[in-house]
Amino acid sequence: MGMKFALFYEIPVARPWGPTSELDAYRNTIEQVKLADRLGFHSFWSVEHHFLEEYSHCSNPEVLYGHIAALTENLKIGYGVRLLPKPYNHPVRTAESVAVLDLISNGRVLFGTGRSSTRAELEGFGVEPTETRQMWSEALRHIVGCWTNEQYSFEGEYWSMPPRTVLPKPIQDPHPPIFGATSSVEGHYEIGSHGIGLCSFTVGQPPEELGPRIENYRRGLADCTDPVGKVRTTTAATFTMVHCAESNARARAESEESFIWYPKTASHHIGSLAQWMEERKDPLGNYGYASEMLERSRSGVMDHLSMDWIWDTGAAVVGDPDRCIEIARRYEAVGCELLLCLFNPYKIGHEAVMKSIELMGKHVLPEFAD
């Protein structure tokens, strides 16, 4: 099986904002996804983020997923990811949302899940950061229970429900594939130990950095004795910034500003969580990677992030088709099975993104076909 390619979207809206900035961002996303559907990409994924100005204006993705389902025929539709901690999304509402999308897309849903990792979002919704992993794990089991039992009840630490028939049920039998997102090395084992697919959110690093993380995920899968789902999902996915153009020089020129801005901004947002935990005098627990991000910001390391480094290390799939194939091969070599391509991290123009998707579809994807 060759590595598959997907589209991954934050839906950024760069300043200065005009009256149609957000409208244009959504319309451009939809046009790009329609093109990718025709070109044979595997799936379309988007985030669920809140309050992150410029970085991501994609706060209610399931509305977008319904629209995409109606406009596409082949693409699978991935939650990248649905936030599970309380009170972001109640497990029953999540089960219902995914089931409706699975029905209207005729079984094309991939259910990615996560717990959130920025102060803006966690504090904004009143989520207790020290308990997000427990909330995530509990919610997952309730969701699967809602999908796979005619009547279901639960009495958990965070949610409870008397016996109810949760409707509708997904069309995929017994339920859509389940994925979990993680950034930390130990988190990869945790995802595997739940018997679910991996979304490794380790952007802006060379492909080889992913190797030990995927190995840790596979160890978790091997040790899993009580999978969350009725079936296991064993796909290892990661996401990376991607820009393909007809020449290396053009690809670099078109992507440089966005490819530097995105990792810097992501690092700032995640580092803000560590700063908040410091202020609260709370242990970071399983958000240890956030302190690394904070330290990078404080030390000024991120200020020195350069396109030369990204280019030389292969920390993004960028260049002409031959170079993009070469870097994608490095992802495949470390065990990545699904590459989520962030085609517009910040402000790459719509026409350049369309060209990039077209070149990837015509020249890169066939090289990895089964």
Buried (B, 14 or more C-beta within 10 A) or exposed (E): EEBBBBBBBBBBBBEEEEEEEEEEBBEBBBBBBBBBBBBBBBBBBBBBBBBBEBBBBBBEBBEBBBBBBEEBEEBBBBBBBBBBBBEBBBBBBBBBBBBBBBBBBEEBBBBBBBBBBBBBBBBEBEBEBBBBBBBBBBBBBBBBBBBBBEEBEBEBEBBEBEEEEBEEBBBBEEBBBBBBBBBBBEBBBBBBBBBBBBBBBBBBBBBEBBBEBBBBBBBBBEEBEEBBBEEBBBBBBBBBBBBBBEEBEBBBBBBBBBBBBBBBBBBBBBBBBBBBBEEEEEEBEBBBBBBBBBEBBEEEEBEEBEBEEBBEBBBBBBBBBEBBBBBBEBBBEBBBBBBBBBBBBBBBEBEBBBBBBBBBBEBBBEBBEE
